[in-house]
Amino acid sequence: MGKLTLTTFLTLDGVMQAPGGPQEDPGGGFPYGGWLSPFADEGMGEFMAEVFGRAQAFLLGRRTYEIFAGYWPQHDDPADPIAGRLNRLPKHVASTTLKEPAWAGTTVIDGEHLQSEIVRIKDALDGELQVHGSGALAQWLLVRDLVDELNLLVFPVFLGAGRRLFPTGGLPTAFDLTGSRTTSGGAAIHTYRVAGRATFGTVGA
């Protein structure tokens, strides 16, 4: 049985929208696209190469899929852990509007059967079904308790606006910290594994 992992770039105030560039996701009039650029460094690249090296399949929202599909097929390198995996491993896209994806290895999952199909895909793997970015999908998965592990890359910038990762309405959940490192650019990278329902008490009691 595999596990579903979510890897996300975040600001200090939890914004995940458009880290890579101004045109990546300007939805809602978001003016700060590309906020990650000043902090991208070798340490971040090394971590991401490790993450992609564990992938067996990908689950993406439509916007992230279209961003990836517009770039990675034109920058293919079988030896590159990111390009090689994205271009050759199965890609599942959660979408009700995408009908004829051109990127090889892509399957579209419609909304009616999304949850059961995600569980089926994950259970058929021995490794990771990976979600990258995909804000709306990530929130949908978190609310339904479908994420097994989080890779959060937190960068030293505060924006005050933009789409945030964690939604309201999810189940209170505890996590175990299984990995932590920092990069020269100031990113704090944490990996959390779901540990069960959150518990509550009084400090010092």
C-alpha positions in Angstrom: 0.0 0.0 0.0 1.4 3.4 -0.9 1.0 6.8 0.7 -0.2 10.1 -0.4 2.3 12.9 0.1 1.7 16.7 -0.3 4.7 19.0 -1.0 4.0 22.7 -0.8 6.0 26.0 -0.8 4.7 28.3 1.9 5.3 31.9 3.1 5.5 32.6 6.9 1.8 33.4 6.9 0.9 30.2 5.1 0.4 31.5 1.5 1.0 28.9 -1.2 -0.3 30.9 -4.2 1.9 31.4 -7.2 5.4 30.9 -5.7 7.1 30.4 -9.1 6.2 33.5 -11.1 3.8 36.5 -11.6 1.7 34.7 -14.2 1.5 31.3 -12.4 -1.7 32.0 -10.6 -3.0 35.6 -10.5 -6.4 34.5 -9.3 -8.2 37.0 -7.0 -5.9 39.8 -8.2 -3.0 38.3 -6.4 -0.1 40.7 -7.0 2.8 38.8 -5.4 3.5 35.9 -7.8 7.1 34.8 -7.8 7.7 35.4 -4.1 9.8 32.2 -3.9 12.4 33.4 -6.4 14.7 35.3 -4.0 15.1 32.3 -1.7 15.5 29.4 -4.2 18.9 27.8 -3.6 20.8 24.5 -3.9 19.5 23.2 -0.7 15.9 23.5 -1.9 16.8 21.9 -5.2 18.5 18.9 -3.4 15.4 18.4 -1.2 13.0 18.5 -4.2 15.2 16.0 -6.1 15.0 13.6 -3.1 11.2 14.0 -3.0 10.7 13.4 -6.7 13.1 10.4 -6.5 10.5 8.7 -4.3 7.6 9.2 -6.6 5.7 6.4 -8.2 2.8 8.5 -9.5 1.5 12.1 -9.4 -1.9 13.6 -8.4 -2.3 17.2 -9.6 -5.0 19.8 -9.8 -5.7 21.2 -13.2 -3.8 24.5 -12.9 -0.6 22.9 -11.6 -0.9 20.2 -14.2 -1.2 22.8 -17.0 1.8 24.7 -15.6 3.9 21.5 -15.5 2.6 20.3 -18.9 3.6 23.6 -20.5 7.2 23.3 -19.2 8.5 19.8 -18.4 7.9 18.0 -21.8 10.1 20.7 -23.4 12.8 20.3 -20.8 13.1 16.6 -20.6 16.2 14.8 -19.3 15.8 11.2 -18.2 18.7 11.6 -15.8 17.1 14.6 -14.0 15.1 13.4 -11.0 12.3 15.9 -11.6 12.0 16.0 -15.4 12.6 12.3 -15.7 9.9 11.4 -13.2 7.3 13.8 -14.4 7.6 12.9 -18.0 7.6 9.1 -17.4 5.5 8.3 -14.4 1.6 8.2 -14.4 0.0 11.6 -13.8 -3.6 11.8 -12.5 -5.4 15.1 -12.8 -8.4 16.0 -10.7 -10.6 18.0 -13.1 -14.2 18.2 -14.4 -13.2 20.2 -17.5 -9.9 18.7 -18.8 -11.0 16.3 -21.6 -8.0 15.6 -23.9 -4.7 16.0 -22.1 -1.7 15.9 -24.4 1.0 15.1 -21.9 1.8 11.4 -22.2 0.8 9.3 -19.2 -2.0 11.5 -18.1 -5.4 10.3 -16.7 -8.2 12.6 -15.8 -10.3 11.8 -12.7 -13.7 13.5 -12.6 -15.2 14.9 -9.4 -17.9 12.2 -9.1 -15.5 9.4 -8.3 -12.5 11.4 -7.1 -12.2 10.2 -3.5 -12.6 6.5 -4.3 -10.3 6.7 -7.3 -7.6 8.4 -5.3 -7.7 5.7 -2.6 -7.6 3.0 -5.3 -4.6 4.5 -7.0 -2.7 5.0 -3.8 -3.4 1.5 -2.5 -2.1 0.0 -5.8 1.3 1.6 -5.2 4.3 0.6 -3.1 5.6 4.1 -2.9 4.4 7.6 -3.0 1.4 9.2 -4.9 2.7 12.8 -4.8 0.7 16.0 -4.9 2.7 19.2 -5.7 1.2 22.6 -5.3 -2.4 22.2 -6.5 -4.0 24.5 -3.9 -7.7 23.7 -4.3 -7.0 19.9 -4.5 -4.6 20.0 -1.5 -7.3 21.7 0.6 -9.9 19.1 -0.6 -7.6 16.3 0.4 -6.8 17.7 3.8 -10.5 18.2 4.7 -11.1 14.6 3.8 -8.2 13.2 5.8 -6.6 11.7 2.7 -3.0 13.1 3.1 -0.5 10.7 4.8 2.5 13.0 4.8 3.3 16.7 4.4 6.5 18.3 3.1 6.3 21.9 4.0 9.0 24.3 2.6 8.5 27.5 4.6 10.3 30.6 3.2 11.2 33.8 5.2 8.6 36.2 3.6 5.2 37.5 4.8 2.7 38.6 2.2 -0.6 39.3 4.0 -2.7 38.2 1.1 -3.1 35.1 -1.1 -4.5 31.6 -1.0 -3.4 29.7 2.1 -2.9 26.0 2.4 -4.8 24.9 5.4 -8.6 25.2 5.1 -11.2 25.4 7.8 -13.5 22.5 8.3 -10.9 19.8 8.4 -10.5 17.1 11.1 -8.2 18.1 14.0 -5.1 16.0 13.2 -1.8 15.4 15.0 1.5 14.8 13.1 4.9 13.4 13.9 7.9 15.5 12.7 10.0 13.0 10.7 12.5 15.3 9.1 13.8 18.9 9.4 16.5 21.0 7.7 17.2 24.6 6.7 18.7 26.0 3.5 21.2 28.8 2.9 18.4 30.8 1.4 16.5 30.7 4.7 13.9 28.1 4.0 12.8 25.8 6.8 11.9 22.4 5.4 9.8 20.1 7.6 8.3 16.6 6.9 5.3 15.6 9.0 3.6 12.2 9.1 0.0 11.8 10.2 -0.1 10.5 13.8 -3.9 10.3 14.3 -6.5 12.7 15.8 -5.3 15.7 17.8 -5.6 15.5 21.6 -6.2 18.3 24.1 -5.5 19.0 27.7 -4.3 21.7 30.1 -0.6 22.6 30.1 1.0 21.9 33.5 -2.0 20.0 34.8 
